[in-house]
Amino acid sequence: EVIHRETEGNPFFVQSVFRHLAEEGRLFDAEGGWREDLDADSLDVPEGVRLVIGQRLKRMGEPAQAVLCQAAVMGLRFELGLVERACGEAGDTVLEAIEAAETAGLAFPASGPRSDRYEFSHALVRQTLLESLSAPRRQRLHLALAEAMDQVCN
């Protein structure tokens, strides 16, 4: 159930995540029954899935990847304005990165085509981006997001 929910039933992702968890011995308990304590937060993105998503990200270039990493820190859904503030970028830089992510099938408008809210096409895209960050880099992106949110609220 967790695997299906987190992969949204995508056959390639289901198979890859299942195989990965099986190889790590994380599917079954000591008695051979399904583990019931498996949760979405403990799922790692398997190498095969990471490579597929990584190739799509790589084609977008490093500036776009940096924008998407900032968006990933925000969550599965993110707002254009907050990402722009957190990245310290004005103009079209952030928007072009998000549009490139749309073209690559990695993100889409969350509330229709005229919305400034976007969503990653799959939780594994976001997770792949987050796993590419070092702990200090992730902390800095969280701080930048918190400062951007503070600016909007004050």
C-alpha positions in Angstrom: 0.0 0.0 0.0 2.8 2.4 0.9 4.7 1.6 -2.3 1.7 2.0 -4.5 0.7 5.3 -2.8 4.2 6.8 -3.1 4.8 5.7 -6.6 1.2 6.6 -7.7 1.0 3.2 -9.3 3.6 3.9 -11.9 4.7 0.4 -12.9 8.4 1.3 -13.4 8.5 3.1 -10.0 6.5 0.3 -8.2 8.9 -2.4 -9.5 12.0 -0.4 -8.8 11.0 0.6 -5.3 9.8 -2.9 -4.5 13.0 -4.5 -5.7 15.1 -1.9 -3.8 13.3 -2.6 -0.6 13.4 -6.3 -1.1 17.2 -6.2 -1.7 17.6 -4.2 1.5 15.5 -6.7 3.5 13.0 -4.0 4.5 9.7 -5.6 3.2 9.3 -8.6 5.6 9.5 -8.9 9.4 11.4 -11.7 11.2 8.5 -14.1 10.8 8.3 -13.5 7.0 5.2 -11.3 7.1 4.8 -7.9 5.5 6.3 -5.2 7.7 3.6 -2.8 8.9 6.0 -0.1 10.1 7.1 0.8 6.6 6.4 4.5 6.0 6.8 6.9 3.1 9.4 9.0 4.8 11.7 6.0 5.1 11.6 5.1 1.4 14.8 5.9 -0.4 14.7 6.5 -4.1 16.2 3.4 -5.8 19.2 4.0 -8.0 17.3 3.1 -11.2 14.5 5.6 -10.5 17.1 8.2 -9.4 19.0 7.8 -12.7 15.9 8.2 -14.8 14.8 11.3 -12.9 18.4 12.5 -12.7 18.8 12.4 -16.5 15.7 14.5 -17.0 17.0 17.0 -14.4 20.5 17.0 -15.9 19.1 18.0 -19.3 17.6 21.1 -17.7 21.0 22.4 -16.5 22.4 23.4 -13.1 20.5 26.8 -12.7 17.2 25.1 -13.2 18.2 22.2 -10.9 19.1 24.8 -8.2 15.6 26.4 -8.5 13.9 23.0 -8.3 15.9 22.1 -5.2 14.7 25.3 -3.6 11.1 24.3 -4.6 11.6 20.8 -3.3 12.5 22.1 0.1 9.1 23.9 0.1 7.2 20.6 -0.5 5.4 18.7 -3.1 3.5 21.9 -4.0 5.3 25.2 -4.2 4.5 28.9 -5.1 6.4 30.7 -7.8 6.7 33.9 -5.7 8.1 32.2 -2.7 10.6 30.3 -4.8 11.7 33.5 -6.4 12.2 35.2 -3.1 14.0 32.2 -1.6 16.3 32.0 -4.6 16.9 35.8 -4.6 16.0 35.8 -8.3 13.7 38.3 -9.9 12.5 38.3 -13.5 12.3 35.2 -15.6 15.0 33.0 -14.2 12.9 31.0 -11.8 9.8 31.0 -14.1 12.0 29.6 -17.0 13.3 26.9 -14.7 9.8 25.9 -13.7 8.6 26.0 -17.3 11.5 23.7 -18.2 10.4 21.4 -15.5 6.9 21.4 -17.0 8.3 20.6 -20.4 10.3 17.7 -18.9 7.2 16.4 -17.2 8.6 17.0 -13.7 6.2 19.7 -12.5 2.8 21.2 -13.5 0.5 24.0 -12.5 -1.3 22.9 -9.3 -4.5 24.9 -9.8 -4.8 25.3 -13.5 -2.8 27.0 -16.2 -3.1 30.5 -14.8 -2.0 29.6 -11.3 1.3 30.6 -9.6 1.2 27.4 -7.6 3.0 24.4 -9.0 3.4 20.8 -8.0 6.0 18.2 -8.7 4.7 15.5 -11.0 5.7 12.8 -8.6 6.8 12.6 -5.0 9.9 10.7 -6.2 11.0 13.7 -8.3 11.0 15.9 -5.1 12.7 13.1 -3.1 15.4 12.7 -5.8 16.1 16.5 -5.6 16.3 16.5 -1.8 18.6 13.4 -1.7 21.0 15.3 -4.1 21.6 17.9 -1.4 24.1 17.8 1.4 22.7 18.5 4.9 24.3 22.0 5.1 22.9 22.9 1.7 19.4 21.7 2.7 19.6 23.7 5.9 20.6 26.8 3.9 17.7 26.3 1.5 15.3 25.9 4.5 16.7 29.1 5.9 16.2 31.0 2.6 12.6 29.7 2.5 11.9 30.7 6.1 13.3 34.2 5.4 11.2 34.5 2.2 8.1 33.4 4.1 8.9 36.0 6.8 9.1 38.7 4.2 5.7 37.8 2.7 4.1 37.7 6.2 5.6 41.0 7.5 
